[in-house]
């Protein structure tokens, strides 16, 4: 008998539309139940497939080696050069301001200023000149300290690089990685190399600055394997 699955009503033969909701009728109650069961099974199957895909993707993400992003590390040599340049710039500004103040006081560069305004202008120029020179002197002292630190850092960096390159080799690192996972290749192998080099740097040397350790890792990788 024709059956409306929405209203759960049966009709006499020949009726094709439900008189209650206006929806189309199916062949019989059994056919409606079978269709509903088939749709339910299809939905469950799709949900199972999606869940399996999500599980697979999660496992792939777990297998993917997570390399810490390399922080921006500025070498002390570069910081020294920047500080030295800043000191020179402040010396130049202070000298120019002092020269303007002297020339104006001597009357070689008369300005349309009189009385208190003229005095305040000269005081301001002198203060700015003195401030700029004071900053320049302080920057020069800091640059001198950085120069010494830069030389020490350069020596330390070269010592660490030489230690690592004498202790480990590209083939040795790859043999260890491939022994653990023979299917490593391509980008995944490169990331695993970085990770292993970082581990050896952390365990072999006391490097409190992570960005410095990452920079060393890049330098070691380049010497062992070339550009990444």
Protein Blocks (a to p, Z undefined) as FASTA:
>chain_A
ZZdfklopacdehiabdfklopacdfblmlmmmmmmmmmmmmmmmmmmmmmmmmmmmmmm
mmpccdddddddddfklmmmmmmmmmmmmmmmmmmmmmmmmmmmnopaccfbehjllmmm
mmmmmmmmmmmmmmmmmmmmmmmmmmmmmmmmmmmmmmmmmmmmmmpcfklmmmmmmmmm
mmggcjllmmmmmmmmmmmmmmmpccfblklmmmmmmmmmmmmnopZZ
